[in-house]
């Protein structure tokens, strides 16, 4: 078995690693520019998490919270893509968009964590 605990465990690990990009938000709050390498690493790890989340969601029985978490993660990824495009011109990111990106990512991460706990504890599974 490739994932001994749950197939959503690696997804949660990737999104937790990507959330370390919140260091950028702290730097933006101080008026400093964010390091591009951190931003691209954050986006790459998150994109890997989205791809793995899609695989897990399409692979079989999942908790309904996994689908809800996926929705928030996709919304956060969309905001992140807009931030990446607007940041290429050297412009400072839009504060509201940064806030919504972080908020949706946080909601998605929490829902994925709850879904993982429910799956590991034998919680309700819904076949696709």
C-alpha positions, 0 to 999 in steps of 0.5 A, a space after each residue: 500500500 502506497 499510503 499506509 495512513 490515508 491517501 489524503 495524508 501526503 496532500 495535507 503534508 504538501 499544503 502544510 509545507 506550502 502554507 509556510 509561504 505565509 512568511 511572505 505575508 508577514 514581509 508584505 505587511 512590513 512594506 518589504 517586497 517578497 522574495 520571488 524564490 519563496 513565492 515560486 516555491 510556495 506556488 509549486 508545492 501548492 500546485 503539487 498538492 492540488 494535483 495530488 488532491 485531484 488524484 485522491 478525490 478521483 481515486 475512490 471513496 472520500 469524505 465529503 469534507 475533502 471535496 469542500 476542502 478541495 473547493 477552497 484550495 482551488 479558489 486559493 490557487 486561483 487567487 495565487 495565480 492572479 497574484 503571480 501574474 500581477 506580481 511579475 510586473 513588479 507591482 505590489 500585490 492587492 491586499 484584499 486578494 492576498 487576504 482572500 488567498 490566505 483565508 481560502 487556503 487556511 479554510 481548505 487546509 483545516 477542512 482537509 485536516 478534519 477530513 483526514 482525522 475522520 478518515 483515519 478514525 473510521 469516519 463516514 466515507 461516501 463512495 464516488 
